[in-house]
Amino acid sequence: QAKYALRAGVEGTINQALDLTDLRRARYRGLPRTSLQHAYSATAINVIRLDAHWTEQTRSPRTSRLTRLAHQLAA
């Protein structure tokens, strides 16, 4: 159970990284620039989490891209 709990936390972090920074595809070719992109993405996620912690916001539940698009069009 402890291993699964650890994995659940890691999976959440990976999911957040994929949702916020679109890390499935690298923007650049070559290991040095790709590594730099990943470092910047990790820094951005940490800043977002720090801001949420400092402002005491909870993460919103996940919504599909279609739902987000519908909200944008309605506004």
PyMOL Python script that loads the backbone (N, CA, C, O; Angstrom):
from pymol import cmd

cmd.read_pdbstr("""\
ATOM      1  N   GLN A   1       0.820  -1.196   0.000  1.00  0.00           N
ATOM      2  CA  GLN A   1       0.000   0.000   0.000  1.00  0.00           C
ATOM      3  C   GLN A   1       0.857   1.249   0.000  1.00  0.00           C
ATOM      4  O   GLN A   1       0.507   2.243  -0.636  1.00  0.00           O
ATOM      5  N   ALA A   2       1.972   1.210   0.705  1.00  0.00           N
ATOM      6  CA  ALA A   2       2.855   2.373   0.742  1.00  0.00           C
ATOM      7  C   ALA A   2       3.431   2.663  -0.643  1.00  0.00           C
ATOM      8  O   ALA A   2       3.569   3.823  -1.031  1.00  0.00           O
ATOM      9  N   LYS A   3       3.765   1.611  -1.382  1.00  0.00           N
ATOM     10  CA  LYS A   3       4.288   1.803  -2.727  1.00  0.00           C
ATOM     11  C   LYS A   3       3.237   2.408  -3.648  1.00  0.00           C
ATOM     12  O   LYS A   3       3.541   3.281  -4.461  1.00  0.00           O
ATOM     13  N   TYR A   4       2.005   1.942  -3.516  1.00  0.00           N
ATOM     14  CA  TYR A   4       0.932   2.499  -4.339  1.00  0.00           C
ATOM     15  C   TYR A   4       0.636   3.941  -3.970  1.00  0.00           C
ATOM     16  O   TYR A   4       0.314   4.742  -4.847  1.00  0.00           O
ATOM     17  N   ALA A   5       0.734   4.292  -2.703  1.00  0.00           N
ATOM     18  CA  ALA A   5       0.512   5.677  -2.280  1.00  0.00           C
ATOM     19  C   ALA A   5       1.590   6.583  -2.860  1.00  0.00           C
ATOM     20  O   ALA A   5       1.294   7.695  -3.298  1.00  0.00           O
ATOM     21  N   LEU A   6       2.823   6.124  -2.867  1.00  0.00           N
ATOM     22  CA  LEU A   6       3.913   6.898  -3.450  1.00  0.00           C
ATOM     23  C   LEU A   6       3.698   7.072  -4.947  1.00  0.00           C
ATOM     24  O   LEU A   6       3.893   8.157  -5.495  1.00  0.00           O
ATOM     25  N   ARG A   7       3.296   5.993  -5.594  1.00  0.00           N
ATOM     26  CA  ARG A   7       3.057   6.065  -7.035  1.00  0.00           C
ATOM     27  C   ARG A   7       1.921   7.016  -7.360  1.00  0.00           C
ATOM     28  O   ARG A   7       1.980   7.720  -8.368  1.00  0.00           O
ATOM     29  N   ALA A   8       0.887   7.052  -6.527  1.00  0.00           N
ATOM     30  CA  ALA A   8      -0.240   7.945  -6.779  1.00  0.00           C
ATOM     31  C   ALA A   8       0.225   9.402  -6.749  1.00  0.00           C
ATOM     32  O   ALA A   8      -0.231  10.209  -7.559  1.00  0.00           O
ATOM     33  N   GLY A   9       1.118   9.744  -5.834  1.00  0.00           N
ATOM     34  CA  GLY A   9       1.639  11.103  -5.785  1.00  0.00           C
ATOM     35  C   GLY A   9       2.470  11.441  -7.004  1.00  0.00           C
ATOM     36  O   GLY A   9       2.376  12.546  -7.538  1.00  0.00           O
ATOM     37  N   VAL A  10       3.272  10.508  -7.441  1.00  0.00           N
ATOM     38  CA  VAL A  10       4.107  10.729  -8.619  1.00  0.00           C
ATOM     39  C   VAL A  10       3.242  10.840  -9.862  1.00  0.00           C
ATOM     40  O   VAL A  10       3.487  11.692 -10.717  1.00  0.00           O
ATOM     41  N   GLU A  11       2.240   9.991  -9.969  1.00  0.00           N
ATOM     42  CA  GLU A  11       1.348  10.034 -11.125  1.00  0.00           C
ATOM     43  C   GLU A  11       0.624  11.377 -11.194  1.00  0.00           C
ATOM     44  O   GLU A  11       0.433  11.922 -12.281  1.00  0.00           O
ATOM     45  N   GLY A  12       0.224  11.905 -10.054  1.00  0.00           N
ATOM     46  CA  GLY A  12      -0.434  13.212 -10.031  1.00  0.00           C
ATOM     47  C   GLY A  12       0.490  14.317 -10.504  1.00  0.00           C
ATOM     48  O   GLY A  12       0.070  15.219 -11.229  1.00  0.00           O
ATOM     49  N   THR A  13       1.750  14.248 -10.094  1.00  0.00           N
ATOM     50  CA  THR A  13       2.730  15.246 -10.513  1.00  0.00           C
ATOM     51  C   THR A  13       2.986  15.155 -12.013  1.00  0.00           C
ATOM     52  O   THR A  13       3.046  16.177 -12.697  1.00  0.00           O
ATOM     53  N   ILE A  14       3.133  13.950 -12.519  1.00  0.00           N
ATOM     54  CA  ILE A  14       3.355  13.766 -13.956  1.00  0.00           C
ATOM     55  C   ILE A  14       2.140  14.254 -14.743  1.00  0.00           C
ATOM     56  O   ILE A  14       2.284  14.898 -15.782  1.00  0.00           O
ATOM     57  N   ASN A  15       0.960  13.948 -14.251  1.00  0.00           N
ATOM     58  CA  ASN A  15      -0.255  14.375 -14.924  1.00  0.00           C
ATOM     59  C   ASN A  15      -0.352  15.894 -14.951  1.00  0.00           C
ATOM     60  O   ASN A  15      -0.732  16.475 -15.968  1.00  0.00           O
ATOM     61  N   GLN A  16      -0.011  16.537 -13.842  1.00  0.00           N
ATOM     62  CA  GLN A  16      -0.048  17.994 -13.798  1.00  0.00           C
ATOM     63  C   GLN A  16       0.965  18.570 -14.790  1.00  0.00           C
ATOM     64  O   GLN A  16       0.674  19.552 -15.472  1.00  0.00           O
ATOM     65  N   ALA A  17       2.130  17.975 -14.871  1.00  0.00           N
ATOM     66  CA  ALA A  17       3.148  18.449 -15.812  1.00  0.00           C
ATOM     67  C   ALA A  17       2.667  18.298 -17.250  1.00  0.00           C
ATOM     68  O   ALA A  17       2.888  19.188 -18.071  1.00  0.00           O
ATOM     69  N   LEU A  18       2.028  17.212 -17.555  1.00  0.00           N
ATOM     70  CA  LEU A  18       1.535  17.001 -18.912  1.00  0.00           C
ATOM     71  C   LEU A  18       0.409  17.963 -19.248  1.00  0.00           C
ATOM     72  O   LEU A  18       0.337  18.468 -20.369  1.00  0.00           O
ATOM     73  N   ASP A  19      -0.469  18.222 -18.289  1.00  0.00           N
ATOM     74  CA  ASP A  19      -1.587  19.127 -18.542  1.00  0.00           C
ATOM     75  C   ASP A  19      -1.127  20.575 -18.704  1.00  0.00           C
ATOM     76  O   ASP A  19      -1.606  21.283 -19.590  1.00  0.00           O
ATOM     77  N   LEU A  20      -0.214  21.009 -17.864  1.00  0.00           N
ATOM     78  CA  LEU A  20       0.171  22.420 -17.856  1.00  0.00           C
ATOM     79  C   LEU A  20       1.231  22.773 -18.883  1.00  0.00           C
ATOM     80  O   LEU A  20       1.197  23.866 -19.448  1.00  0.00           O
ATOM     81  N   THR A  21       2.158  21.887 -19.136  1.00  0.00           N
ATOM     82  CA  THR A  21       3.295  22.254 -19.976  1.00  0.00           C
ATOM     83  C   THR A  21       3.398  21.438 -21.251  1.00  0.00           C
ATOM     84  O   THR A  21       4.314  21.660 -22.043  1.00  0.00           O
ATOM     85  N   ASP A  22       2.505  20.520 -21.470  1.00  0.00           N
ATOM     86  CA  ASP A  22       2.483  19.717 -22.703  1.00  0.00           C
ATOM     87  C   ASP A  22       3.836  19.067 -22.971  1.00  0.00           C
ATOM     88  O   ASP A  22       4.445  19.281 -24.019  1.00  0.00           O
ATOM     89  N   LEU A  23       4.295  18.275 -22.014  1.00  0.00           N
ATOM     90  CA  LEU A  23       5.608  17.654 -22.103  1.00  0.00           C
ATOM     91  C   LEU A  23       5.628  16.370 -22.923  1.00  0.00           C
ATOM     92  O   LEU A  23       6.671  15.722 -23.014  1.00  0.00           O
ATOM     93  N   ARG A  24       4.529  15.995 -23.509  1.00  0.00           N
ATOM     94  CA  ARG A  24       4.545  14.764 -24.299  1.00  0.00           C
ATOM     95  C   ARG A  24       5.458  14.895 -25.514  1.00  0.00           C
ATOM     96  O   ARG A  24       6.084  13.925 -25.941  1.00  0.00           O
ATOM     97  N   ARG A  25       5.524  16.082 -26.053  1.00  0.00           N
ATOM     98  CA  ARG A  25       6.391  16.319 -27.203  1.00  0.00           C
ATOM     99  C   ARG A  25       7.361  17.446 -26.861  1.00  0.00           C
ATOM    100  O   ARG A  25       6.972  18.494 -26.347  1.00  0.00           O
ATOM    101  N   ALA A  26       8.622  17.199 -27.159  1.00  0.00           N
ATOM    102  CA  ALA A  26       9.625  18.237 -26.933  1.00  0.00           C
ATOM    103  C   ALA A  26       9.518  19.280 -28.040  1.00  0.00           C
ATOM    104  O   ALA A  26       9.242  18.964 -29.197  1.00  0.00           O
ATOM    105  N   ARG A  27       9.741  20.502 -27.660  1.00  0.00           N
ATOM    106  CA  ARG A  27       9.676  21.580 -28.630  1.00  0.00           C
ATOM    107  C   ARG A  27      10.939  21.632 -29.485  1.00  0.00           C
ATOM    108  O   ARG A  27      10.924  22.144 -30.605  1.00  0.00           O
ATOM    109  N   TYR A  28      12.020  21.103 -28.949  1.00  0.00           N
ATOM    110  CA  TYR A  28      13.319  21.194 -29.603  1.00  0.00           C
ATOM    111  C   TYR A  28      13.860  19.814 -29.922  1.00  0.00           C
ATOM    112  O   TYR A  28      13.364  18.804 -29.423  1.00  0.00           O
ATOM    113  N   ARG A  29      14.881  19.786 -30.759  1.00  0.00           N
ATOM    114  CA  ARG A  29      15.631  18.560 -31.032  1.00  0.00           C
ATOM    115  C   ARG A  29      16.950  18.644 -30.310  1.00  0.00           C
ATOM    116  O   ARG A  29      17.541  19.717 -30.191  1.00  0.00           O
ATOM    117  N   GLY A  30      17.405  17.524 -29.836  1.00  0.00           N
ATOM    118  CA  GLY A  30      18.690  17.495 -29.156  1.00  0.00           C
ATOM    119  C   GLY A  30      18.507  17.435 -27.651  1.00  0.00           C
ATOM    120  O   GLY A  30      17.620  18.073 -27.085  1.00  0.00           O
ATOM    121  N   LEU A  31      19.358  16.663 -27.028  1.00  0.00           N
ATOM    122  CA  LEU A  31      19.247  16.442 -25.593  1.00  0.00           C
ATOM    123  C   LEU A  31      19.479  17.691 -24.750  1.00  0.00           C
ATOM    124  O   LEU A  31      18.745  17.893 -23.783  1.00  0.00           O
ATOM    125  N   PRO A  32      20.463  18.545 -25.063  1.00  0.00           N
ATOM    126  CA  PRO A  32      20.681  19.707 -24.194  1.00  0.00           C
ATOM    127  C   PRO A  32      19.464  20.649 -24.129  1.00  0.00           C
ATOM    128  O   PRO A  32      19.067  21.084 -23.047  1.00  0.00           O
ATOM    129  N   ARG A  33      18.889  20.952 -25.276  1.00  0.00           N
ATOM    130  CA  ARG A  33      17.737  21.868 -25.271  1.00  0.00           C
ATOM    131  C   ARG A  33      16.488  21.203 -24.702  1.00  0.00           C
ATOM    132  O   ARG A  33      15.687  21.859 -24.036  1.00  0.00           O
ATOM    133  N   THR A  34      16.318  19.917 -24.956  1.00  0.00           N
ATOM    134  CA  THR A  34      15.181  19.208 -24.395  1.00  0.00           C
ATOM    135  C   THR A  34      15.293  19.140 -22.876  1.00  0.00           C
ATOM    136  O   THR A  34      14.298  19.311 -22.172  1.00  0.00           O
ATOM    137  N   SER A  35      16.484  18.895 -22.374  1.00  0.00           N
ATOM    138  CA  SER A  35      16.695  18.875 -20.923  1.00  0.00           C
ATOM    139  C   SER A  35      16.410  20.240 -20.314  1.00  0.00           C
ATOM    140  O   SER A  35      15.829  20.333 -19.233  1.00  0.00           O
ATOM    141  N   LEU A  36      16.817  21.297 -21.006  1.00  0.00           N
ATOM    142  CA  LEU A  36      16.544  22.649 -20.524  1.00  0.00           C
ATOM    143  C   LEU A  36      15.043  22.928 -20.521  1.00  0.00           C
ATOM    144  O   LEU A  36      14.533  23.565 -19.599  1.00  0.00           O
ATOM    145  N   GLN A  37      14.336  22.459 -21.541  1.00  0.00           N
ATOM    146  CA  GLN A  37      12.881  22.622 -21.574  1.00  0.00           C
ATOM    147  C   GLN A  37      12.235  21.913 -20.390  1.00  0.00           C
ATOM    148  O   GLN A  37      11.321  22.456 -19.769  1.00  0.00           O
ATOM    149  N   HIS A  38      12.692  20.725 -20.073  1.00  0.00           N
ATOM    150  CA  HIS A  38      12.134  19.984 -18.943  1.00  0.00           C
ATOM    151  C   HIS A  38      12.433  20.678 -17.627  1.00  0.00           C
ATOM    152  O   HIS A  38      11.594  20.696 -16.727  1.00  0.00           O
ATOM    153  N   ALA A  39      13.627  21.249 -17.510  1.00  0.00           N
ATOM    154  CA  ALA A  39      13.977  21.979 -16.288  1.00  0.00           C
ATOM    155  C   ALA A  39      13.097  23.216 -16.128  1.00  0.00           C
ATOM    156  O   ALA A  39      12.629  23.507 -15.027  1.00  0.00           O
ATOM    157  N   TYR A  40      12.873  23.941 -17.217  1.00  0.00           N
ATOM    158  CA  TYR A  40      11.990  25.110 -17.155  1.00  0.00           C
ATOM    159  C   TYR A  40      10.558  24.707 -16.826  1.00  0.00           C
ATOM    160  O   TYR A  40       9.877  25.399 -16.069  1.00  0.00           O
ATOM    161  N   SER A  41      10.102  23.603 -17.382  1.00  0.00           N
ATOM    162  CA  SER A  41       8.745  23.134 -17.105  1.00  0.00           C
ATOM    163  C   SER A  41       8.593  22.746 -15.639  1.00  0.00           C
ATOM    164  O   SER A  41       7.580  23.058 -15.012  1.00  0.00           O
ATOM    165  N   ALA A  42       9.596  22.068 -15.094  1.00  0.00           N
ATOM    166  CA  ALA A  42       9.550  21.690 -13.678  1.00  0.00           C
ATOM    167  C   ALA A  42       9.556  22.926 -12.791  1.00  0.00           C
ATOM    168  O   ALA A  42       8.860  22.968 -11.777  1.00  0.00           O
ATOM    169  N   THR A  43      10.335  23.927 -13.166  1.00  0.00           N
ATOM    170  CA  THR A  43      10.361  25.179 -12.398  1.00  0.00           C
ATOM    171  C   THR A  43       9.004  25.864 -12.455  1.00  0.00           C
ATOM    172  O   THR A  43       8.524  26.375 -11.443  1.00  0.00           O
ATOM    173  N   ALA A  44       8.389  25.878 -13.619  1.00  0.00           N
ATOM    174  CA  ALA A  44       7.070  26.504 -13.756  1.00  0.00           C
ATOM    175  C   ALA A  44       6.033  25.794 -12.894  1.00  0.00           C
ATOM    176  O   ALA A  44       5.203  26.447 -12.262  1.00  0.00           O
ATOM    177  N   ILE A  45       6.070  24.478 -12.860  1.00  0.00           N
ATOM    178  CA  ILE A  45       5.126  23.725 -12.041  1.00  0.00           C
ATOM    179  C   ILE A  45       5.339  24.035 -10.562  1.00  0.00           C
ATOM    180  O   ILE A  45       4.376  24.187  -9.809  1.00  0.00           O
ATOM    181  N   ASN A  46       6.611  24.128 -10.146  1.00  0.00           N
ATOM    182  CA  ASN A  46       6.898  24.457  -8.753  1.00  0.00           C
ATOM    183  C   ASN A  46       6.394  25.849  -8.396  1.00  0.00           C
ATOM    184  O   ASN A  46       5.866  26.050  -7.303  1.00  0.00           O
ATOM    185  N   VAL A  47       6.548  26.811  -9.299  1.00  0.00           N
ATOM    186  CA  VAL A  47       6.052  28.171  -9.039  1.00  0.00           C
ATOM    187  C   VAL A  47       4.530  28.169  -8.945  1.00  0.00           C
ATOM    188  O   VAL A  47       3.961  28.835  -8.080  1.00  0.00           O
ATOM    189  N   ILE A  48       3.876  27.435  -9.819  1.00  0.00           N
ATOM    190  CA  ILE A  48       2.415  27.349  -9.780  1.00  0.00           C
ATOM    191  C   ILE A  48       1.956  26.729  -8.463  1.00  0.00           C
ATOM    192  O   ILE A  48       0.999  27.203  -7.852  1.00  0.00           O
ATOM    193  N   ARG A  49       2.635  25.676  -8.029  1.00  0.00           N
ATOM    194  CA  ARG A  49       2.271  25.035  -6.763  1.00  0.00           C
ATOM    195  C   ARG A  49       2.535  25.943  -5.567  1.00  0.00           C
ATOM    196  O   ARG A  49       1.745  25.971  -4.623  1.00  0.00           O
ATOM    197  N   LEU A  50       3.645  26.689  -5.599  1.00  0.00           N
ATOM    198  CA  LEU A  50       3.924  27.632  -4.519  1.00  0.00           C
ATOM    199  C   LEU A  50       2.869  28.725  -4.459  1.00  0.00           C
ATOM    200  O   LEU A  50       2.414  29.094  -3.377  1.00  0.00           O
ATOM    201  N   ASP A  51       2.479  29.241  -5.614  1.00  0.00           N
ATOM    202  CA  ASP A  51       1.434  30.270  -5.643  1.00  0.00           C
ATOM    203  C   ASP A  51       0.125  29.727  -5.094  1.00  0.00           C
ATOM    204  O   ASP A  51      -0.557  30.407  -4.328  1.00  0.00           O
ATOM    205  N   ALA A  52      -0.228  28.515  -5.477  1.00  0.00           N
ATOM    206  CA  ALA A  52      -1.463  27.909  -4.960  1.00  0.00           C
ATOM    207  C   ALA A  52      -1.373  27.697  -3.451  1.00  0.00           C
ATOM    208  O   ALA A  52      -2.362  27.869  -2.739  1.00  0.00           O
ATOM    209  N   HIS A  53      -0.199  27.326  -2.965  1.00  0.00           N
ATOM    210  CA  HIS A  53      -0.027  27.119  -1.526  1.00  0.00           C
ATOM    211  C   HIS A  53      -0.118  28.444  -0.772  1.00  0.00           C
ATOM    212  O   HIS A  53      -0.768  28.528   0.271  1.00  0.00           O
ATOM    213  N   TRP A  54       0.532  29.472  -1.301  1.00  0.00           N
ATOM    214  CA  TRP A  54       0.545  30.770  -0.626  1.00  0.00           C
ATOM    215  C   TRP A  54      -0.822  31.438  -0.645  1.00  0.00           C
ATOM    216  O   TRP A  54      -1.182  32.136   0.303  1.00  0.00           O
ATOM    217  N   THR A  55      -1.582  31.235  -1.703  1.00  0.00           N
ATOM    218  CA  THR A  55      -2.911  31.836  -1.772  1.00  0.00           C
ATOM    219  C   THR A  55      -3.992  30.885  -1.272  1.00  0.00           C
ATOM    220  O   THR A  55      -5.182  31.198  -1.310  1.00  0.00           O
ATOM    221  N   GLU A  56      -3.560  29.733  -0.809  1.00  0.00           N
ATOM    222  CA  GLU A  56      -4.449  28.716  -0.235  1.00  0.00           C
ATOM    223  C   GLU A  56      -5.551  28.291  -1.193  1.00  0.00           C
ATOM    224  O   GLU A  56      -6.696  28.087  -0.791  1.00  0.00           O
ATOM    225  N   GLN A  57      -5.194  28.161  -2.456  1.00  0.00           N
ATOM    226  CA  GLN A  57      -6.140  27.675  -3.448  1.00  0.00           C
ATOM    227  C   GLN A  57      -5.972  26.173  -3.598  1.00  0.00           C
ATOM    228  O   GLN A  57      -4.862  25.648  -3.515  1.00  0.00           O
ATOM    229  N   THR A  58      -7.049  25.510  -3.813  1.00  0.00           N
ATOM    230  CA  THR A  58      -6.977  24.088  -4.114  1.00  0.00           C
ATOM    231  C   THR A  58      -7.020  23.930  -5.622  1.00  0.00           C
ATOM    232  O   THR A  58      -7.560  24.776  -6.336  1.00  0.00           O
ATOM    233  N   ARG A  59      -6.449  22.843  -6.091  1.00  0.00           N
ATOM    234  CA  ARG A  59      -6.495  22.592  -7.524  1.00  0.00           C
ATOM    235  C   ARG A  59      -7.920  22.278  -7.931  1.00  0.00           C
ATOM    236  O   ARG A  59      -8.633  21.536  -7.255  1.00  0.00           O
ATOM    237  N   SER A  60      -8.313  22.853  -9.035  1.00  0.00           N
ATOM    238  CA  SER A  60      -9.666  22.610  -9.517  1.00  0.00           C
ATOM    239  C   SER A  60      -9.756  21.196 -10.074  1.00  0.00           C
ATOM    240  O   SER A  60      -8.753  20.627 -10.504  1.00  0.00           O
ATOM    241  N   PRO A  61     -10.953  20.635 -10.064  1.00  0.00           N
ATOM    242  CA  PRO A  61     -11.096  19.297 -10.644  1.00  0.00           C
ATOM    243  C   PRO A  61     -10.801  19.341 -12.138  1.00  0.00           C
ATOM    244  O   PRO A  61     -10.991  20.362 -12.798  1.00  0.00           O
ATOM    245  N   ARG A  62     -10.348  18.242 -12.637  1.00  0.00           N
ATOM    246  CA  ARG A  62      -9.996  18.187 -14.050  1.00  0.00           C
ATOM    247  C   ARG A  62     -11.229  18.329 -14.922  1.00  0.00           C
ATOM    248  O   ARG A  62     -12.295  17.790 -14.626  1.00  0.00           O
ATOM    249  N   THR A  63     -11.055  19.062 -15.993  1.00  0.00           N
ATOM    250  CA  THR A  63     -12.117  19.203 -16.979  1.00  0.00           C
ATOM    251  C   THR A  63     -11.536  18.854 -18.340  1.00  0.00           C
ATOM    252  O   THR A  63     -10.332  18.969 -18.566  1.00  0.00           O
ATOM    253  N   SER A  64     -12.390  18.439 -19.218  1.00  0.00           N
ATOM    254  CA  SER A  64     -11.914  18.076 -20.548  1.00  0.00           C
ATOM    255  C   SER A  64     -11.637  19.332 -21.356  1.00  0.00           C
ATOM    256  O   SER A  64     -12.102  20.419 -21.010  1.00  0.00           O
ATOM    257  N   ARG A  65     -10.890  19.181 -22.418  1.00  0.00           N
ATOM    258  CA  ARG A  65     -10.586  20.330 -23.275  1.00  0.00           C
ATOM    259  C   ARG A  65     -11.846  20.873 -23.921  1.00  0.00           C
ATOM    260  O   ARG A  65     -11.968  22.079 -24.136  1.00  0.00           O
ATOM    261  N   LEU A  66     -12.771  20.001 -24.227  1.00  0.00           N
ATOM    262  CA  LEU A  66     -14.031  20.435 -24.824  1.00  0.00           C
ATOM    263  C   LEU A  66     -14.819  21.311 -23.851  1.00  0.00           C
ATOM    264  O   LEU A  66     -15.410  22.313 -24.254  1.00  0.00           O
ATOM    265  N   THR A  67     -14.830  20.935 -22.570  1.00  0.00           N
ATOM    266  CA  THR A  67     -15.522  21.731 -21.567  1.00  0.00           C
ATOM    267  C   THR A  67     -14.864  23.090 -21.412  1.00  0.00           C
ATOM    268  O   THR A  67     -15.554  24.106 -21.321  1.00  0.00           O
ATOM    269  N   ARG A  68     -13.530  23.121 -21.380  1.00  0.00           N
ATOM    270  CA  ARG A  68     -12.816  24.398 -21.271  1.00  0.00           C
ATOM    271  C   ARG A  68     -13.095  25.275 -22.482  1.00  0.00           C
ATOM    272  O   ARG A  68     -13.268  26.485 -22.341  1.00  0.00           O
ATOM    273  N   LEU A  69     -13.139  24.684 -23.662  1.00  0.00           N
ATOM    274  CA  LEU A  69     -13.434  25.447 -24.868  1.00  0.00           C
ATOM    275  C   LEU A  69     -14.847  26.005 -24.812  1.00  0.00           C
ATOM    276  O   LEU A  69     -15.080  27.147 -25.208  1.00  0.00           O
ATOM    277  N   ALA A  70     -15.784  25.215 -24.326  1.00  0.00           N
ATOM    278  CA  ALA A  70     -17.157  25.685 -24.199  1.00  0.00           C
ATOM    279  C   ALA A  70     -17.258  26.872 -23.233  1.00  0.00           C
ATOM    280  O   ALA A  70     -18.018  27.808 -23.476  1.00  0.00           O
ATOM    281  N   HIS A  71     -16.501  26.831 -22.153  1.00  0.00           N
ATOM    282  CA  HIS A  71     -16.497  27.941 -21.188  1.00  0.00           C
ATOM    283  C   HIS A  71     -15.876  29.188 -21.820  1.00  0.00           C
ATOM    284  O   HIS A  71     -16.343  30.302 -21.583  1.00  0.00           O
ATOM    285  N   GLN A  72     -14.835  29.007 -22.615  1.00  0.00           N
ATOM    286  CA  GLN A  72     -14.196  30.140 -23.269  1.00  0.00           C
ATOM    287  C   GLN A  72     -15.135  30.777 -24.295  1.00  0.00           C
ATOM    288  O   GLN A  72     -15.202  32.001 -24.412  1.00  0.00           O
ATOM    289  N   LEU A  73     -15.845  29.950 -25.023  1.00  0.00           N
ATOM    290  CA  LEU A  73     -16.763  30.469 -26.015  1.00  0.00           C
ATOM    291  C   LEU A  73     -17.963  31.156 -25.389  1.00  0.00           C
ATOM    292  O   LEU A  73     -18.513  32.100 -25.956  1.00  0.00           O
ATOM    293  N   ALA A  74     -18.371  30.678 -24.210  1.00  0.00           N
ATOM    294  CA  ALA A  74     -19.524  31.265 -23.540  1.00  0.00           C
ATOM    295  C   ALA A  74     -19.181  32.622 -22.924  1.00  0.00           C
ATOM    296  O   ALA A  74     -20.064  33.460 -22.739  1.00  0.00           O
ATOM    297  N   ALA A  75     -17.930  32.837 -22.613  1.00  0.00           N
ATOM    298  CA  ALA A  75     -17.528  34.088 -21.955  1.00  0.00           C
ATOM    299  C   ALA A  75     -17.410  35.244 -22.914  1.00  0.00           C
ATOM    300  O   ALA A  75     -17.081  36.357 -22.502  1.00  0.00           O
TER     301      ALA A  75
END
""", "prot")
cmd.dss("prot")
cmd.show_as("cartoon", "prot")
cmd.util.cbc("prot")
cmd.orient("prot")
